[in-house]
Amino acid sequence: MASDAPERRRVYLDHAATTPLRPEVRDAWLAAHEVVGNASSIHGAGQEARRVLEDARERLAAVLGCQPIEVVFTSGGTEAIGLALQGLWRARSRPADALVLPDGEHHATIDTAGWLAAHEGARIAPVRLDPLGRIPASAFAAALAQDGTALATALVAGNETGTINDAAALARAAAEAGVPLHLDAVAAFGRIPVAFDRWRADAPAGAGLVALSVSGHKLGAPVGTGALVVSRTARLEPVLHGGGQQRGLRAGTQDVAGAVALATAAGLAEAEREAEAARLASLRADFVRELRAVLPEAELLGDPVDRLPGTIHLLLPGAAGESLLFLLDQEGIAVSTGSACQAGVAEPSHVVLAMGRTEREARQVLRVTLGRTTTRDDLGALLRALPVAYRRLVR
């Protein structure tokens, strides 16, 4: 027997994990699927597919601030990061063996670096975060200056805290040290300016910023789309072989529709970025102010100013993040305790630990992330539910 009770409205506040598919992107994606032909084929159908693919590459390059030939389409951010780190490692000048790795990186980076350490002899050179979750440029430069540094990687913005790093300073330090650098822009792209050419300015060949990764489903493109920008001067060994597509850096039949979807989403996100950033920052500021009035125990982590406009990273003393997440989910509100790639794993946030907090505190965090579909009513629902959930756990 059907229930007459009204269905509870779902409130989605986990846009850093993934964000809804944009209607315009869906339409462009489906239309591109009507193009029949392998973009590597030389007949007319193949060349039409190639034309559509290269148009998407040019549009994405214009948003990223790079040359079209430097765009390598991937299946997402994780593949892009893996290709960058493994490719740069295998192309390194031996006997260089150190990989400069800040402590708060995404697990796609940490786990790839760990694999290189375990299987290919990489020596990890860590860089501690400051208490706001930022990579100190001076500490990063000091790590780069060590003998035997092969490559470096860094986040443009923290995927948990939202703290924005000084990408230009990190790239400059890598250029001065003559070390190739990969920047992970997955969390930042579409939310703050991302400018590969400007960050790479005056870098020597093969050093400084040579690779930058982005992901489509964070922008409103389908899951399974992403890209790695690879400088024309970079020395990068492919991970996959066979076919020679995309400068030989990523073999396999290219996903024309996925490329179109990613380029469309990137263009839309860039066109609305400034207005949307102002809207989300206003929503965030109002929510934090109102939350402090009803739940003064809550502490906002990360940089209070230089942060992604839609990220709210909260420390809630005495309440396990997983328990809060469960109680909020029961109320129809979706938030996160950290990176979605670690979902279901009850472990302290490595980012919070890297900021100098205790293991106990690192288990007491929630990440609330806003997106283009977020409304004031969504945050109002969280504002009503979160104090109740917290008081249930902390008596």
N, C-alpha and C positions, 0 to 999 in steps of 0.2 A: 504494500500500500504506500503510495507516494506521500511524503510529508508536506504539510502546508506551511511549514516554517520557512521564512525567507532565507535564501542562501547567503552565507556570510561573504562580504566583499573581501577578496584577497588583496593584501597590501604587499607589493614587491619592492624591497629596499636592499637588493643585493646586485646592483647594476655593475659592480666591479667584477663579479663572477661571470655574468653574461647579461646582455640587455636585449629587449625585444627586437625582433626583425622589423626593420622599417618597411612600411608599405611600398614606398618608391623603389627600395632595393629589391623587395620580393618581385615586383613587376619587371624590373630590369633583369633580374636573375632568370626568371622564367622565360622572358623574351629571348635571352641569349641562348637558352637551351634549344631554341628553334633553329639555331645556326648549326647545320649538319656538316661536319667535316673536321678532320684532325688538322690542327694548326701547323703541323710539320709536313703535311702532304703538299705536293706541288700542283695538283689539279685545282680547278676553279673553286670547288667547295672548300678545299683546304685553305686556299688563299683568302677566301672570304672570312673563314674562322681566324686566320692569322691577322687580318685587318682589324677585326673586332678585339682580339687579344691585345694587339699593340696599341690600339686606341685606349684601352683600359690601362695599360702600362704607362702611357703618357699622362693620363689624367691623374693616376696615383702619384707619379713622380712629381707632378706639379705641386701637389699638396705636401709631399714629404720634403721638397726642396732638394731634389737630386736629378740626375740624368736618367731618362727612361731605361737605358741599357743597364743601369745599376740596380734595377728592381728585379728581384728574384721572387716569384710567387711560390708560396709554401702552403701547407695544410693548416697553418696557424702559428701562434707565437712560440709554442714549445718546439716545433720543428725548426723554426727560424733561429731560435736560440741555440739549439743543438747543432745546427749546421754551422753557425758562426763559431762557436767554441771549438768543436771538433775540427772544423776546417782550418781555423787559424792555428790550432795546436799542431796539426799534421804538416802544415806548411811552414812551421817556425824554423828559425835558424838554430841548429843544434850547436852547442849543448844547452841552449836556453831551456829551462824546465819549470820556471815559476809562473803561476797563474794568479794574478792579483784579483782577489775576490772579496768585496765588502761583505760584512757579516749578515746583512739583512736582505740579501737577494731573494728572488722568487725561487721556488723549489725546482723549476725547470732549469735554472742556472746552477743551483747548488748541487743537484743530483747529477747533472752532466759533468760538472767539475769533479765531483766525487768519483764518478766512473773513470775519468781521465787519470785521477790520482791512483785509483786501485789497479787499473789495467794498463796504463801507458806511462806511468812514472811521473805524472805531473806533481809538482810541489806547490801546495796552496799557500799563497801569501795573503793572510787576512788583513782587512782594514776595519777597525771598530767604528761603529756609528756614534754620533754624539747623542745626548739625551733626548733630542727632538727627532731622532731617526734619520738625520742627515749624514751623508758621506762627507767628512771633512776633506776639503781639497788638499790641504797641506799633508794630511796623513796618507791620502791617496798618492800624492806625488812622491812621498818618501818611500812607499812600497814599490812604486814604479822604478825608483832609482837603485833598487837592489840589483846586485849582479845576477845575471842569468834569468832576467824577466822575459818571458816569452810572449805574453799577451795579458790583457786586462779586460774586465767587464764591469758594468755598473748600471744601476737603474736610473732612468731619467726622473721617475717619481716612484715613491714607495707604494706597492700595491696594497699594503695593509694600512699604514698610517696616512698615506696621501702626501707625505712630505716631499717637496720638490727639491731635487738636487741641482747644483750649478753645473749643468751639462757642459756649458762652454768652458768652464774652468777645468773640469775633468778631462775634456778633449785636449785642451791646451797642455795640460800636464803630460798626457800621453805623447803628444807630438814632441814636446821638449825632451822627453826621455827616449824617443825613438821606438816606442812600443805600440803595437796595433791594439786598438780599443774597440770593443763592442758595447753599444748602448742598448739596453732593454727599454723600449718606449711603449710597451704594450699597455701599461696603465695610463700613460700620459697622452698618447695619440688621440686627437679629437677633443681633448680637454684643455690642453695648453699648447702654445706654439711649438711645433717640432720642425727643426730646420737643419737638415743634414749638411747642406752646403755651407751654412754660416758656422756651424759648430766645427766643421772640418777645415775652415779657412787656414791657409798657409801651412798646412801639415806636410811633412816630407812624404815622399812616395812610400807606401807600405806601412806607414806609422800614423799615430794619432787615430782619430775616429775613422775606422774603415768599414764598420758594419753596424746596422741598426735594425732591430726587429719590431714588428707590429702585428696585431691580430685583428681579424675582421669582426668577430662576434662581440667584441667590446664596443663596437661602433654602431651596431644594428645591421651588420651583414650576417650571412649564415655561418654557423659553426663549420669549421673545415676550411676557412679562408685566412690567409695571412701573407706576409711578405718579409723578406730580408733585403735591406739595401746593402749592396756590396760595392765599395769603391772600385773604380776601374783600375786603381793601382794596388789593390789588396792582393796578397798572396793567400789563397784559400783553396784547400783541397776539397773536392766533393765527397759527400758521404755515400751517395748513391751513384752508380755508374750504369751507362747504357742509354744511348740516344743522343747525348750531347746537347740537350735543350738548355736554354737559359745560360749561355756562356759555358756550358758543361758543368755548371755548379749544382744543378738540381735536375737529374735525369727523370724522364717519364713524360707521358702525354699530358700536355698542359690543360688545366681546367679553365676553359674560356669563360663559362658562365660564372664560376667563382671569382675570376679576375674582374669581370664586369661588376659583380655585386660588391666586391671590396672597394673598387674605385668609386662606385656610386655612393656607397656609405661614407667613404672618406671625404668626398666632395661636399656632401650634405652636412656632415659633422663640422667641417672647416667653415662652411658658410654661416652656420649658426653659432659657432664656438663662442664668440665674445658675448653675445646676448644670453646664451644659455649658461655660460659661466657666471655671469652676473646674477641670473635668476636663481641658480642652484646655491651660490654663495649666500644670497639673501635668505633662502630657505634654511640653509645650514645654520647661519648665525642666529636666526630666530629660534630654531629648535634647541640649540645649545643653551641659549639664554633661558628659555622656558624650562628646559630640563633641569638646569641648575637650581631654579626656584623651587621645584618639587622634589628633586633628588640631588641635594647638594653633595652627596658622597661621590657622584659621578665625576670622573676626571677625563678631560679631553687630551688624548695623546697626540704626539706629532707637533709639527710647527703650527702655531696658531694663525699664522699669516701666509707663509709660503707653502701652501698645500693645495691639492686638487680641490676644485670648488665643491664637488659632491661627496667628499669622503669625510665621515665622522667616525673616529676610532676612540672607543670609550673603554676606560678602566673602571670596573664596578666592584669595589673592594668587598670581599667576603662571599661573592656569588660566582660560581663556576660559569664560564661563558657557554658551555654546552647545555647546561641546565636552563639558563636564560633563553637560549635559542629555542629549546624545546617548548618552553612555556609560551613564548611569543608565537611560535608556529601553531600552537593550539588555538591561538586567537586569530589565526589567519595572516600573520605578519612574518615575512621572510627577511631575515638578516643573516649575518655570518659571524663566525668567530675569527676569521682570517681568510687566507687564500683558499679558494674553492678546490684547488688541487690537493688539499690536505683534508677535505671534508670526510667526516666519519672517523678520523684519527684523533683520539683524545690525547693530545700532547700540548705542552706549552708553546706559545707563539715564539718562534726563534727570533722574530723581529723585535718583540718586546724585550726578550732577553738581551739582544744586541744593543738595546738602548740603555742597558744597565739596571733593568728591573729584576726583581726576584722571580724564581720559578712560580711561586704562588701567584704573584701579580700577572705573570704571563699566561695563566689559566683563567683569568678573570676579565677578559676583554671581549667586546663586541665590535664588529665592523658594520656600520650602516652606510650604504653607498647609494646615492641618488642618481637619477638619469632623466632623460627627456620626457618620460611618462610620469615622473614623480610630481605629486601635487601637495599642496599645504594640508589637505585632508589626510593624505597618507601619513605625513609626519605627526599630525594630530592624533591619529590612531595609535601610533607608536608612543607618543607622549602620554597617552592615557594608560596603555598596557604595560609599559616598561616599569614604572614605579611599583605597580601591583605585583608584577612578577618578581621584582627585586625583593620586596618586603616578604614575599612567601619564602624566599631562600635565606634571607638574613633576618632573623627574629631576635 
